[in-house]
Amino acid sequence: MAAKKIIPLSPMTKIVIPEHVEQEFLRSSQVQKMFNISESLLKKLRANGTIPAYQLGQTYLYKAEEIIAALRKVTPKNPQP
């Protein structure tokens, strides 16, 4: 299976956190669904420090606002069409 490419977010992209996401911390499965990414890609992003995560025992937790802010930082300012 080919690796899934990360498509950069446009600086003008408005990201809306879904209404059903009311808790402050998200689990890995919720982040995977939110960004439509695989478990292995999420592990890579977490391991290389691209997205911040908090570890509680064997569980990784994420703050939606921090993930979105981190992804905006690594997004090019002038993406190629």
C-alpha positions as CSV (number, residue, x, y, z in Angstrom):
1,M,0.0,0.0,0.0
2,A,1.4,3.4,-1.0
3,A,2.1,5.9,1.8
4,K,-0.6,8.6,2.0
5,K,0.8,12.1,1.3
6,I,0.0,15.0,3.6
7,I,-1.7,17.7,1.7
8,P,-0.7,21.1,3.1
9,L,-3.4,23.3,4.5
10,S,-3.8,26.6,2.8
11,P,-3.3,29.6,5.1
12,M,-6.8,30.7,4.1
13,T,-8.4,27.4,5.0
14,K,-10.9,27.7,7.8
15,I,-10.7,24.6,10.0
16,V,-13.8,23.9,12.1
17,I,-13.6,21.5,14.9
18,P,-16.7,19.3,14.7
19,E,-19.4,19.9,17.2
20,H,-19.2,16.4,18.6
21,V,-15.7,17.1,19.7
22,E,-16.4,18.7,23.1
23,Q,-13.7,17.2,25.2
24,E,-10.4,19.1,25.6
25,F,-8.3,16.1,24.7
26,L,-8.7,13.8,21.7
27,R,-7.6,10.2,21.4
28,S,-5.5,8.9,18.5
29,S,-8.5,7.4,16.7
30,Q,-10.3,10.7,16.8
31,V,-7.3,12.6,15.3
32,Q,-7.1,9.9,12.6
33,K,-10.7,10.5,11.6
34,M,-10.4,14.3,11.8
35,F,-7.5,14.4,9.4
36,N,-8.3,11.2,7.5
37,I,-4.8,9.7,8.2
38,S,-3.6,6.2,9.1
39,E,-2.4,5.1,12.5
40,S,1.2,4.8,11.2
41,L,1.2,8.3,9.8
42,L,-0.1,9.7,13.1
43,K,2.7,7.8,14.9
44,K,5.3,9.4,12.5
45,L,3.9,12.9,13.0
46,R,3.9,12.4,16.8
47,A,7.4,10.8,16.8
48,N,9.1,13.5,14.7
49,G,7.5,16.3,16.7
50,T,5.3,17.6,13.9
51,I,2.2,17.4,16.2
52,P,2.2,17.7,20.0
53,A,0.9,14.8,22.0
54,Y,0.5,14.0,25.7
55,Q,1.1,10.5,26.9
56,L,-0.9,9.0,29.8
57,G,0.3,5.5,30.3
58,Q,-0.1,3.7,27.0
59,T,-2.5,6.3,25.6
60,Y,-1.7,9.3,23.6
61,L,-3.9,12.4,23.9
62,Y,-4.0,15.5,21.7
63,K,-5.5,19.0,21.8
64,A,-7.3,19.8,18.6
65,E,-6.2,23.5,18.7
66,E,-2.5,22.5,19.1
67,I,-2.6,20.1,16.2
68,I,-4.2,22.6,13.9
69,A,-1.7,25.3,15.0
70,A,1.2,22.9,14.4
71,L,0.0,21.9,11.0
72,R,-0.4,25.6,10.0
73,K,3.3,26.1,11.0
74,V,4.5,23.5,8.6
75,T,2.2,24.6,5.8
76,P,3.9,26.6,3.1
77,K,2.7,30.2,2.9
78,N,2.4,30.1,-0.9
79,P,1.3,26.6,-1.9
80,Q,1.8,25.6,-5.5
81,P,-1.5,24.9,-7.4
